Amino acid sequence: MRGRTAPDAKVDVQVNAIASLAGFFGINQQVFSQSLRPDASGNFVFTFQSQAAVPGTRYEATITATRGDVVRESKLVLFQQR
């Protein structure tokens, strides 16, 4: 995934995988957690892989950028296709 924020910001990323198995049981596991430093233009990149990569798995990514006293949070929801 790619993103952009203010230069010199600190970016914290957490990704959780939520999957339903057999319609009765579900799993919710953290598949990625890391602090990133964007480049001089504010660009950052991260990748993740899940052990629960079954069709229909929902990935919830929370991305928090902090620079001084300013904090901005974004949430993304992705779905596993295959």
N, C-alpha and C positions, 0 to 999 in steps of 0.2 A: 504494500500500500504506500502511496505517496501523499504527502501533505505539505502545507506551507503555513508558516507562522512568522512572528516577528524575529528578526535576527537576535541572537543572544538569549533567546527564550529557552527554558528547559521544558522538554516534552515528555510526559509520562504516558505510557500506553499500556492498557490491559485489555486482553481479549479472552472472553469466555465462550466455550462451546456448550450448547444445550441441545441434547438429542433425546428423542423418544424411542425406546426399544420395545417392540412388540405391543405398542399401544398402552402398556401398563407401567413400565419402568422407564425412568429417565435418568440421564446423567447431566451434570453441570460441572464442568471442569475448566480451570484456568489453563489456557494453552499458550499464553504469551504475557509477559510482564517485563517492561524495560523502561529505563529513562534514556532519552535521546537528546543529542545536541544538534540543532539544525545547522546547515552551512551558513555562510555569510549572507546569502540571499533569503534565508529562512526556510529552505527546503529540507525535508527529512523523508526517509524511506525506511520501511520495516517489512519483514515477511514473517509468516508463521505457518506452522503445520499442526494439524490436529490428529490425535490418535483415534478420534471418533468421527472420521470423515465418511459418514454414511449419508445418503441422499436425505434431504430435509433437515440436516443439522443446521441450527441457527447459531451464528457467531455474533456476539455483541462486543463491539470495540468501543472503549471509552478512552478518549484522547484529551489530555489536559495540558495546556500550555501555560507556563508561568513566566512572567518577566516583571521583576520588581514586585509591586503590590497588585499587579493586574493578572487575573486568572481567567482563562476561557476554557470551557469544556465542550467537547463535541462527542456525540454518540452516533455510531453507525451500526446498522444491522445487515448482515449478509447471510445468504442461504446457500447451503451446499447443493449443487445441482446433480452431480453424479460422483 
